[in-house]
Amino acid sequence: MKLPEPAPDWKKLSQEAFKKIAAFAESDDIKEVIRDIAKKANDDYVYWDTFKYFKLPENFSPALAWSYVKVTRMSQFKKTPIKDKKGNSFTYWIPDSILSDLHYIDQYAAGNILVDDPSVHSTERERYLVNSIMEEAIASSQLEGAATTRKKAKDMLRTGRKPENRAEQMILNNYLTIKSIKKFVDKPLTIVLISEIQAMITKDTLDEPDTVGRFRNENEDISVVDERDGQTLYVPPPAHELTERMQALCDYANELQTTEFSHPVIKAILLHFWLAYIHPYVDGNGRTARALFCWYMLKHKYWLIEYLSISRIIIRAPIQYARAYLYAEMDDSDVTYFVKFHLKTIRLAIEALRLYLAKQQKELKETVQFIRKYPGLNHRQYELLYHAVSHPDGIYTIRYLMNIYNVVYQTARTDLLSLVKEGLFEQRKRGKEFYFIPTRNIHKKLRGLK
């Protein structure tokens, strides 16, 4: 991947930029255009390599306009405790577009729309959760070079077969780690806990097993390299600084009361960025950083994050993901680029889940329509089917029907056995008592589909 083009030195140009804008004082239209350009640049939060192609007023160079944009950003920045390699603080700010994303995430991720939605029963929620964790484990590992297909990886996870190679071991480790993260949400973040997570992620996948669960040392030359072309993208801070930097990260995560409010989602994203920036381990840094993000979101009761595969969205745009890191380091330690990218991926993941829920609701409504048209059933059987399609994990007995409909044993038994004959219910036995459950493909059966 080609490294981004360095931006012009805005500090040298800023005074000239404002003089230029002042020279346009007699033209409100031109001043308005410059402001609109700056607003667009900040809402989309573009870097110089995109901004330089913006259409500008005549005699106003991209470099001068960029200087103006940078000044508007600098006036809004908030400092973070994350220090770059020169000891300067990383900063960020929250333009309206980021506020909008945060509001959207607060609406849909703080709580559990899968629990609240009546069209999604408990069995379906569990199936969706397991599938989501699988998707996240696979995509997060593929981002780190696990070369295998989703189909083969899912087959391994579903059947429980042993991994056949390192890529599959990476995915299995990631899957087990993600499932375990919830156990740690009540614990404070410590270096030991982060190293424990990294050890779970990298178990049986490293050339040198002794590097599992420990920081890299001065003799281990670690850098981030684009495997496609060998380009060195990033060299992390030196090993002797790791303990101090990691302790600062833990202190930030555990800080409950501060003089200044930090939105929990922003803070989770900053922890993700921070650990990846420090790059404390020989391997597994990216996966550990994404696990840390998930841990903090769950800790702050964004329960929906369990059902989202963020990495599956990221893997569709791996270059943008890498550039979000690079822009943050190259552009005056401005981590807003990474925040903006990460918020977008969360929003897209939530939107994918909402589409799934809409599909489930539509299917439920359509199935109810088919029930009304299903021939040869009495009113008790119709009502039983209405209940069954929205509660596919429901259990029904002859005594249950006798009680709620005030019918005799033979009538209740006949009602249920008729539904079994139609292929809509299955008959099971528990001890001496028979019970009945909706067939797994009851929606298709009612629609006359195979």
C-alpha positions, 0 to 999 in steps of 0.5 A: 500500500502506498503511504499517504502524501504528506500534507502542506505545512499548514502552520506556515500557510495559515496566516496567509490563508486568513489574509486571503480570506480577508481580501475576499471581504467584499465578496460574501459569496466567496467567503461562504464557499470557503466555509462550506468547503471547510464544513464538508471537509470536517463533516467527512473528515478527509485528509489532504490526499482527498481534500486537494481535489476539492473545487476551490474559488479561483486564486485560492490554492488547495494548500491555503484552503487546507491551512484554513481547514486545519485551523478550524479543526485545531480550535475544536480539539480535545486532548487524549492521554495517548502520547505519540512517539515524540511525547505529544498528545493525540487529539480528536474533535467531534463534528456534527457527523460524528455526533449523529453517529454517536446518537444512532449508536446510543439509540440502537446499541445501548440495550438489546433490540434483539431481546425487545423484538417480538419477531425474534425468539430466544432460539433465533437470538442464540443462533444469530449470536453464535453466527455473529461471533463466528463471523467476527472471529473469521473476519478479525483473523483474516485481517491479520492474514489468516488465509482460509475461506469463511465456509471452511472456517464456519464448518470447523467451528460448527462441527467442532473439528480440530483446526487443520492449520495455523489460519484455522487455529487463529480463527478458533482462538479468536472465537473462544476469546470473543465468547469469553470477553463477557466474563471480564466486564466486571474486572478492572483492566490490567496489563495482566488481563490484556496479556491473558487475552492476547495469550488466548488469541495467539495460542499455538499460532506463533513460531516462537511459543515463548512470545505468547502473553508477554511484551516484545523486547528490544531485540525483537524488531517489530513493525507493521508491514503491508504483506502485499508489497512489503511496504513498512507502514508503521514502526511502534514505540520502543520496547522499553516504553511499553510498561509505562504506556500500557499502564497509562492505557489501563488507568484511562480505561478504569477511570470512572470520574473525570473532570471532562466527559468522554463518550463511552463509544469514543473511549472504546475506539480510543482504547482500540487505537491506543493498543494498536499504536503501542503494539506491545506484543510480537503478534496478535496486536490487532485482534487484541485491540478489537477484543479490548474495544468489545470489552469496553463496549460491553462493560458500558452496557452496549449489549448489542455489540455482541451481535455485531461483526465489526471486523466483517465490515472492516475487511471490506475496506482494509485499506481505509482501515489502515489509512485511518491509522496512518492519517492519525499519525501523519496529521499532527496526531489527530485520531479523529480519522480513526474515530470517524472510520470506526463509528462508520463501521459500527453504524453499518453493522447495526444497519445490517442487523436492523435489515435482518430484523425487518426481514424477520418481521416481514416474514412473520407478518406474511406467515400470519397471512398464510395461516388465515388461508390454511384450509381445514383447521378449527379456531383452536388450531389457528390460534395455536399456529399464530402463537407457534410462528412467533414462539418457535421454541414453544412447547405444547401439551394436551393438558395445555390445550385442555386448560386454555380451551376447556376441551376434553382430552380427546379433542385436544389430542386430535387438534395436536395430532392433526397439526403433526399430520400436516407437518406443522408440529412434531411429536416428542415424549418426555417421560410418560408424557407426550409434548408437541413443538413447532416444526423447524421449517414451520414458516415454509410449510405454511407458505407451501414451500419446500 
